Amino acid sequence: MTLPDVDALLPGAAQVREALADAGWSAAALDERLGPGARTHLDRDELAPLLRRTRGGDALDVLARLLVVGVPDERAERVGVPAGWLEPDGSAKVRLQPVVHDGVEVVCAHDPGRAATGVQRDQVLGVGAASLTLAAATPRDRVGRTLDLGCGGGVQALLAEDHSDSVVATDRNPRAVAHARLSAALSGAELDGRAGDLLEPVAGERFDLVVSNPPFVVGPGARYTYRDAGLDGDDVSRRLVQEVPGVLADGGTAVLLANWLHVEGEDGDERVRSWFAGTGCDGWVVQRELAAPEDYVTAWLRDTDEDPRFDALFDAWTGWFAERRVEAVAFGIVALRRSGRERVVLEEVDQPTAAAWGEQVAARFAAMDLLETDLLAQPLRLRDDVRLLSTERPVDGDWHPVALRLVQEAGLRWSGGLDHYGAAMLAGCDGTRPLAASVQVLAAATGLSAGEAAEQVLPVVRRLVEQGFLVV
């Protein structure tokens, strides 16, 4: 399969956008038409269920067949698709994927082909799990300038355009930049697309927000542009953590996807913490996964459908890890705030999170500042989404509590157990009085001195501040 010249499609983007609007194209409309399992069917190259659901023949059916399912349709030009967007067999040269995140909907263009049909070196893929992970972790406060570094098809840039005065999207793959420009035209968005490696296209500039889904995969060689940086080990993640601060404005924030290695005889957590030395940035590292080398290699080979060569590639890749004494590969979010300081916190977050939790980035950095104050003097309050769950059992014809659990309904959805005294104290944390007042009430209820109560309470309070249960 020859990859299309995406730049040549841009002149027809306005016509296609109009055709989509006329047909009632939207994520919700396509979900209803194709069914909720459409993406899974596409990834497995199971087209029959999708073709059956789009045989009615209206404009949305035709556009879905052409631009989502990827089959020819002789009615393409009749519903508004330009001839220049079509291959000789009548199929479309690109695929379109609607993405909805936190109330913002965009259209992302990507190349035909997927794991089930094989991936080419410079192919630009659709929006996958990693992209959605980054979108979930990105703050959505209004900012001036945003940089999407390693933009791929442009989904992060398009989502950021909704809350940024201007957006620059860069990628070392010129085809990716072309796709991002096309996606912007189809979404009615504006962005400045630039081709170049890492930070070269924006040298000397400053941004309030940087987001990046770089080619962070750790492995030998550089077989796929979207995945492999061609640097040794986890060097691309290290370089970005060390170099992105150079384009951050004072107080600016960066949110990056990253892999980092756990090597025999070394502390993997300290490895990623060490990357912040000399950056002038606070860091929050959110580890989402920790995979054994065999599992890591299997997942990425499956992503590109390497069945014919699986055994040979698996042996070479796992052997490469063994030579480097790699015990595990961590995956997660690395957030930076340009503050002039270098406080770094690493947390393992393996629980399900909210679909959008980017507001927790600023909150976690604010918690770092708060923890350096006298907490007893702070008017702490429970975050609005915090709830107390009680587990009870029947005793003598009545219900009696046996366990209490504090949970967050939003954000990272931390949860944890506590006792009745702790629950009573937290109920008094409403932001109207200092923590010391609630501690005094606790001391009176337990018969402890105020000092003894504070000594027992403060370690728990510190953890509740770290996890965002308590704020000011």
C-alpha positions as CSV (number, residue, x, y, z in Angstrom):
1,M,0.0,0.0,0.0
2,T,1.3,3.4,-1.0
3,L,0.8,6.1,1.7
4,P,-1.2,9.1,0.4
5,D,0.2,12.6,-0.2
6,V,-1.7,14.3,2.6
7,D,-0.8,17.8,1.5
8,A,-2.6,17.3,-1.7
9,L,-5.8,16.6,0.2
10,L,-5.8,19.9,2.0
11,P,-7.5,22.0,-0.8
12,G,-10.5,19.7,-0.6
13,A,-10.9,19.8,3.2
14,A,-13.4,22.6,3.2
15,Q,-15.7,20.7,0.8
16,V,-15.4,17.5,2.9
17,R,-16.1,19.4,6.1
18,E,-19.3,20.8,4.5
19,A,-20.2,17.3,3.4
20,L,-19.8,15.9,6.9
21,A,-22.0,18.7,8.4
22,D,-24.7,18.1,5.7
23,A,-24.7,14.4,6.5
24,G,-25.0,14.9,10.3
25,W,-21.6,13.5,11.0
26,S,-20.7,13.4,14.7
27,A,-19.2,11.0,17.2
28,A,-22.6,10.3,18.6
29,A,-24.2,9.8,15.2
30,L,-21.5,7.4,14.1
31,D,-21.7,5.5,17.4
32,E,-25.4,5.0,16.8
33,R,-24.9,4.1,13.1
34,L,-21.9,1.8,13.5
35,G,-22.5,0.5,17.0
36,P,-20.4,0.9,20.2
37,G,-18.0,-1.9,19.1
38,A,-17.0,-0.2,15.8
39,R,-13.4,0.5,16.8
40,T,-12.8,-3.0,18.0
41,H,-14.2,-4.4,14.7
42,L,-12.0,-2.1,12.7
43,D,-8.9,-3.0,14.7
44,R,-9.6,-6.7,14.0
45,D,-10.4,-6.0,10.4
46,E,-14.0,-7.3,10.9
47,L,-15.8,-5.2,8.4
48,A,-19.0,-7.2,7.9
49,P,-20.8,-5.9,11.0
50,L,-20.1,-2.3,10.0
51,L,-21.1,-2.8,6.4
52,R,-24.4,-4.4,7.5
53,R,-25.2,-1.4,9.7
54,T,-24.4,1.1,6.8
55,R,-26.3,-0.4,4.0
56,G,-29.2,2.1,4.2
57,G,-27.6,4.4,1.6
58,D,-28.0,7.9,3.1
59,A,-25.1,10.3,3.1
60,L,-23.9,9.4,6.6
61,D,-23.8,5.7,5.5
62,V,-21.7,6.5,2.5
63,L,-19.3,8.7,4.4
64,A,-19.0,6.2,7.2
65,R,-18.2,3.4,4.6
66,L,-15.6,5.6,2.8
67,L,-13.9,7.5,5.7
68,V,-14.3,5.1,8.7
69,V,-14.7,1.5,7.4
70,G,-12.5,2.1,4.4
71,V,-14.4,0.5,1.5
72,P,-15.1,2.0,-1.9
73,D,-18.5,3.5,-2.7
74,E,-19.6,4.8,-6.1
75,R,-21.7,7.5,-4.5
76,A,-18.6,9.3,-2.9
77,E,-18.7,12.4,-5.1
78,R,-22.4,12.6,-5.0
79,V,-22.3,13.1,-1.2
80,G,-19.5,15.7,-1.4
81,V,-16.2,13.9,-1.4
82,P,-13.8,15.4,-3.9
83,A,-12.4,13.2,-6.6
84,G,-8.9,14.1,-5.4
85,W,-9.7,12.3,-2.1
86,L,-10.4,9.0,-3.9
87,E,-8.2,6.2,-5.0
88,P,-8.7,4.6,-8.5
89,D,-10.8,1.9,-6.9
90,G,-13.1,4.4,-5.3
91,S,-11.9,4.1,-1.7
92,A,-10.8,7.2,0.3
93,K,-7.1,8.1,0.6
94,V,-7.5,8.9,4.3
95,R,-9.6,7.8,7.3
96,L,-11.4,10.1,9.7
97,Q,-11.9,9.5,13.4
98,P,-14.2,11.6,15.5
99,V,-12.9,12.1,19.1
100,V,-14.8,13.6,22.0
101,H,-13.0,14.6,25.1
102,D,-14.4,16.6,28.0
103,G,-17.1,18.1,25.9
104,V,-14.8,19.0,22.9
105,E,-15.3,17.1,19.6
106,V,-12.7,17.1,16.8
107,V,-12.1,15.1,13.6
108,C,-8.7,13.4,13.3
109,A,-7.4,12.3,9.9
110,H,-5.1,9.3,9.7
111,D,-3.7,6.9,7.1
112,P,-5.6,3.8,5.9
113,G,-4.3,0.6,7.4
114,R,-4.2,-0.6,11.0
115,A,-2.6,-3.4,13.0
116,A,-4.7,-6.0,11.4
117,T,-3.5,-5.1,7.9
118,G,0.1,-4.1,8.8
119,V,1.8,-0.8,9.6
120,Q,4.3,1.1,7.5
121,R,7.3,3.0,8.7
122,D,5.9,6.5,8.3
123,Q,2.3,5.7,8.7
124,V,0.2,8.0,10.8
125,L,-2.2,6.0,13.0
126,G,-5.5,6.9,14.4
127,V,-6.2,7.9,18.0
128,G,-5.4,5.1,20.4
129,A,-5.1,4.4,24.1
130,A,-1.9,6.3,24.6
131,S,-3.4,9.4,23.0
132,L,-6.5,9.2,25.2
133,T,-4.3,8.7,28.3
134,L,-2.4,12.0,27.5
135,A,-5.7,13.8,26.8
136,A,-7.1,12.7,30.1
137,A,-4.0,14.1,32.0
138,T,-3.8,17.4,30.2
139,P,-4.9,20.5,32.1
140,R,-7.7,22.5,30.4
141,D,-7.3,25.9,32.0
142,R,-7.1,28.8,29.5
143,V,-3.5,29.4,28.4
144,G,-1.7,31.6,25.9
145,R,0.6,29.4,23.8
146,T,0.5,25.6,23.7
147,L,3.0,23.2,22.1
148,D,2.0,19.7,20.9
149,L,5.4,18.0,20.5
150,G,5.2,14.8,18.5
151,C,1.7,15.7,17.3
152,G,0.9,12.6,15.1
153,G,-2.5,13.2,13.6
154,G,-3.0,16.3,15.8
155,V,-5.5,15.2,18.4
156,Q,-3.8,16.9,21.3
157,A,-3.3,20.1,19.4
158,L,-6.9,20.1,18.3
159,L,-8.2,19.6,21.9
160,A,-5.8,22.2,23.2
161,E,-6.9,24.7,20.5
162,D,-10.2,25.0,22.5
163,H,-8.5,26.5,25.5
164,S,-5.4,28.1,24.0
165,D,-4.8,31.5,22.2
166,S,-2.5,29.7,19.8
167,V,-1.2,26.2,19.2
168,V,2.0,24.9,17.6
169,A,2.1,21.3,16.5
170,T,5.4,19.6,15.7
171,D,6.5,16.2,14.5
172,R,9.7,14.7,13.0
173,N,7.4,13.0,10.5
174,P,6.3,15.5,7.8
175,R,3.4,13.3,7.0
176,A,2.2,13.6,10.6
177,V,2.3,17.4,10.4
178,A,0.3,17.3,7.2
179,H,-2.3,15.1,8.9
180,A,-2.5,17.5,11.8
181,R,-3.1,20.4,9.4
182,L,-5.8,18.4,7.6
183,S,-7.4,17.5,10.9
184,A,-7.5,21.1,11.9
185,A,-9.1,22.1,8.6
186,L,-11.8,19.4,9.0
187,S,-12.4,20.5,12.7
188,G,-12.6,24.2,12.0
189,A,-9.5,24.8,14.2
190,E,-6.3,26.7,13.7
191,L,-2.8,25.5,14.4
192,D,0.8,26.2,13.3
193,G,2.2,22.9,12.0
194,R,6.0,22.5,11.8
195,A,8.2,19.5,10.9
196,G,11.4,18.8,12.8
197,D,12.9,16.6,15.5
198,L,12.0,17.1,19.1
199,L,12.4,20.8,20.1
200,E,14.3,22.0,17.0
201,P,11.2,23.6,15.4
202,V,10.5,25.8,18.4
203,A,14.0,26.6,19.6
204,G,14.1,30.0,21.5
205,E,10.3,30.1,21.9
206,R,8.3,29.9,25.1
207,F,5.0,28.1,25.8
208,D,2.5,28.1,28.7
209,L,1.6,24.4,28.1
210,V,3.5,21.6,26.4
211,V,1.9,18.2,25.7
212,S,3.8,15.3,24.2
213,N,3.1,11.8,23.1
214,P,6.6,11.2,21.7
215,P,8.0,8.0,20.2
216,F,8.8,6.8,23.7
217,V,8.9,3.0,23.1
218,V,12.0,1.4,24.4
219,G,13.6,-1.1,22.1
220,P,16.3,-1.8,19.5
221,G,16.3,0.1,16.2
222,A,13.8,2.4,14.7
223,R,11.3,0.5,12.7
224,Y,8.3,2.8,13.0
225,T,8.4,6.6,13.1
226,Y,5.4,7.0,15.3
227,R,6.8,4.6,17.9
228,D,10.6,4.4,17.9
229,A,12.9,7.4,18.5
230,G,16.0,5.5,17.5
231,L,17.7,6.6,20.8
232,D,19.2,4.2,23.3
233,G,17.0,2.8,26.1
234,D,14.7,5.4,27.6
235,D,16.8,8.3,26.4
236,V,14.0,10.0,24.5
237,S,11.9,10.3,27.7
238,R,15.0,11.5,29.6
239,R,15.9,14.1,27.0
240,L,12.4,15.5,26.9
241,V,12.2,15.9,30.7
242,Q,15.6,17.7,30.6
243,E,15.0,19.8,27.5
244,V,11.3,20.7,27.6
245,P,11.9,23.2,30.5
246,G,13.9,25.2,28.0
247,V,10.7,26.1,26.1
248,L,8.4,26.5,29.2
249,A,7.4,30.0,30.3
250,D,7.7,30.8,34.0
251,G,5.0,28.9,35.8
252,G,4.3,26.9,32.6
253,T,3.3,23.2,32.7
254,A,4.3,20.3,30.6
255,V,2.6,16.9,30.5
256,L,4.4,14.0,28.7
257,L,3.9,10.3,28.1
258,A,7.0,8.4,29.0
259,N,8.6,5.0,29.5
260,W,11.5,4.5,32.0
261,L,13.5,1.5,32.8
262,H,13.9,-0.5,36.0
263,V,17.4,-2.0,35.7
264,E,18.9,-4.7,37.8
265,G,20.8,-3.2,40.7
266,E,19.3,0.3,40.2
267,D,16.2,2.0,41.7
268,G,13.8,2.7,38.8
269,D,12.0,5.5,40.7
270,E,15.3,7.3,41.4
271,R,16.2,6.9,37.7
272,V,13.3,9.0,36.6
273,R,13.7,11.4,39.5
274,S,17.3,12.1,38.5
275,W,16.1,13.4,35.1
276,F,14.8,16.6,36.8
277,A,18.3,17.7,38.0
278,G,19.1,21.1,36.6
279,T,15.7,21.6,35.0
280,G,14.3,24.2,37.4
281,C,11.0,22.4,37.4
282,D,9.0,20.6,40.0
283,G,7.9,17.1,38.8
284,W,5.0,14.8,39.3
285,V,5.5,11.3,37.9
286,V,2.3,9.2,37.7
287,Q,3.2,5.6,37.1
288,R,0.3,3.8,35.4
289,E,1.9,0.5,34.5
290,L,4.9,-1.6,35.2
291,A,5.5,-4.4,32.6
292,A,7.9,-7.3,32.5
293,P,10.0,-7.1,29.3
294,E,8.2,-10.1,27.8
295,D,4.8,-8.5,28.3
296,Y,6.0,-5.2,27.0
297,V,7.5,-6.6,23.8
298,T,4.4,-8.8,23.2
299,A,2.1,-5.8,23.5
300,W,4.0,-3.6,21.0
301,L,4.5,-6.4,18.5
302,R,0.8,-7.1,18.6
303,D,0.1,-3.4,18.0
304,T,1.8,-3.6,14.6
305,D,0.6,-7.1,13.7
306,E,4.0,-8.8,13.5
307,D,2.6,-12.4,13.3
308,P,4.8,-13.6,10.4
309,R,7.9,-12.4,12.2
310,F,6.8,-12.5,15.8
311,D,9.1,-15.2,17.1
312,A,12.3,-13.7,15.7
313,L,11.4,-10.1,16.7
314,F,10.3,-11.2,20.2
315,D,13.6,-13.1,20.7
316,A,15.7,-10.1,19.5
317,W,13.8,-7.6,21.5
318,T,13.8,-9.5,24.8
319,G,17.4,-10.4,24.2
320,W,18.2,-6.7,23.9
321,F,16.5,-6.1,27.2
322,A,18.4,-9.0,28.8
323,E,21.8,-7.5,27.7
324,R,20.9,-4.3,29.4
325,R,19.7,-6.1,32.6
326,V,16.2,-4.6,32.3
327,E,13.8,-6.0,34.8
328,A,10.7,-4.0,34.0
329,V,9.5,-1.0,31.9
330,A,7.4,1.6,33.6
331,F,4.8,3.7,31.7
332,G,3.1,6.8,32.9
333,I,2.6,10.6,32.9
334,V,5.4,13.0,33.7
335,A,4.2,16.5,34.6
336,L,6.6,19.4,35.0
337,R,6.0,22.9,36.4
338,R,8.6,25.6,35.8
339,S,9.0,27.0,39.3
340,G,12.7,27.5,39.8
341,R,12.7,24.5,42.2
342,E,13.1,20.8,41.6
343,R,10.8,18.9,44.0
344,V,9.8,15.5,42.4
345,V,7.1,13.2,43.6
346,L,6.4,9.7,42.1
347,E,3.1,8.0,42.7
348,E,1.8,4.7,41.5
349,V,-1.7,5.1,40.2
350,D,-3.1,1.7,39.1
351,Q,-6.8,2.4,39.9
352,P,-9.3,3.4,37.3
353,T,-9.4,7.2,37.0
354,A,-11.8,9.7,35.6
355,A,-11.9,10.2,31.9
356,A,-10.5,13.7,32.4
357,W,-8.2,14.4,35.3
358,G,-5.9,17.2,34.0
359,E,-7.1,19.6,36.8
360,Q,-5.1,17.4,39.2
361,V,-1.8,18.4,37.7
362,A,-2.1,22.0,39.0
363,A,-3.7,20.6,42.2
364,R,-0.7,18.3,42.8
365,F,1.8,21.1,42.4
366,A,-0.3,23.3,44.7
367,A,-0.3,20.4,47.3
368,M,3.6,20.4,47.1
369,D,3.5,24.1,48.2
370,L,0.9,23.5,50.8
371,L,2.8,20.7,52.4
372,E,5.7,23.1,53.1
373,T,3.5,25.2,55.3
374,D,2.2,24.7,58.9
375,L,-0.8,22.5,58.1
376,L,-2.3,23.1,61.5
377,A,-2.7,26.7,60.6
378,Q,-4.4,26.0,57.3
379,P,-8.2,26.2,56.8
380,L,-8.3,22.9,55.0
381,R,-11.5,21.6,53.4
382,L,-12.6,18.3,51.8
383,R,-12.6,18.5,48.0
384,D,-16.2,18.8,46.6
385,D,-16.2,15.3,45.1
386,V,-15.1,13.4,48.3
387,R,-17.5,11.0,49.7
388,L,-17.6,8.7,52.8
389,L,-18.8,5.2,52.3
390,S,-19.9,3.0,55.2
391,T,-20.0,-0.8,55.1
392,E,-22.4,-2.1,57.7
393,R,-23.6,-5.5,58.9
394,P,-26.8,-6.5,60.8
395,V,-26.5,-6.9,64.5
396,D,-29.5,-7.6,66.8
397,G,-32.0,-6.4,64.2
398,D,-30.1,-3.2,63.3
399,W,-27.2,-2.1,61.0
400,H,-23.8,-1.4,62.6
401,P,-20.8,0.1,60.7
402,V,-17.8,-2.2,60.3
403,A,-15.7,-0.2,57.9
404,L,-15.5,3.4,56.6
405,R,-13.9,4.3,53.3
406,L,-13.1,7.8,51.9
407,V,-13.4,8.0,48.1
408,Q,-13.0,10.5,45.3
409,E,-15.6,10.6,42.6
410,A,-13.4,12.5,40.1
411,G,-9.8,13.0,39.3
412,L,-7.5,10.1,40.2
413,R,-10.2,8.5,42.3
414,W,-8.0,7.7,45.3
415,S,-9.7,5.9,48.1
416,G,-8.7,4.7,51.6
417,G,-10.0,3.5,54.9
418,L,-10.3,5.5,58.1
419,D,-11.8,5.2,61.5
420,H,-14.8,7.0,63.1
421,Y,-12.6,9.5,64.8
422,G,-10.9,10.4,61.6
423,A,-14.2,10.7,59.8
424,A,-15.5,13.0,62.5
425,M,-12.4,15.2,62.3
426,L,-12.6,15.4,58.5
427,A,-16.3,16.4,58.6
428,G,-15.2,19.5,60.5
429,C,-12.7,20.4,57.7
430,D,-15.0,22.9,55.8
431,G,-12.5,25.6,55.1
432,T,-13.8,28.0,57.7
433,R,-11.3,27.3,60.5
434,P,-7.7,26.1,60.8
435,L,-7.0,22.4,61.1
436,A,-5.9,22.9,64.7
437,A,-9.5,23.5,65.7
438,S,-10.6,20.1,64.3
439,V,-7.6,18.5,66.0
440,Q,-8.7,20.0,69.3
441,V,-12.2,18.5,68.9
442,L,-10.6,15.1,68.2
443,A,-8.4,15.4,71.2
444,A,-11.4,16.1,73.5
445,A,-13.2,13.1,72.0
446,T,-10.3,10.7,72.5
447,G,-8.9,12.0,75.8
448,L,-5.6,12.9,74.1
449,S,-3.7,16.1,74.5
450,A,-3.8,18.5,71.6
451,G,-0.1,17.8,71.0
452,E,-0.7,14.0,71.0
453,A,-3.7,14.3,68.7
454,A,-1.7,16.4,66.3
455,E,1.2,14.0,66.3
456,Q,-1.2,11.1,65.3
457,V,-3.2,13.2,62.8
458,L,-0.6,15.0,60.8
459,P,0.9,12.0,58.9
460,V,-2.7,11.1,57.8
461,V,-3.5,14.7,56.9
462,R,-0.3,15.0,54.9
463,R,-1.3,11.9,52.8
464,L,-4.8,13.3,52.3
465,V,-3.3,16.6,51.1
466,E,-1.0,14.7,48.7
467,Q,-3.8,12.7,47.2
468,G,-6.1,15.8,46.9
469,F,-8.7,14.8,49.5
470,L,-7.9,18.0,51.5
471,V,-7.4,21.4,49.8
472,V,-7.5,25.0,50.8
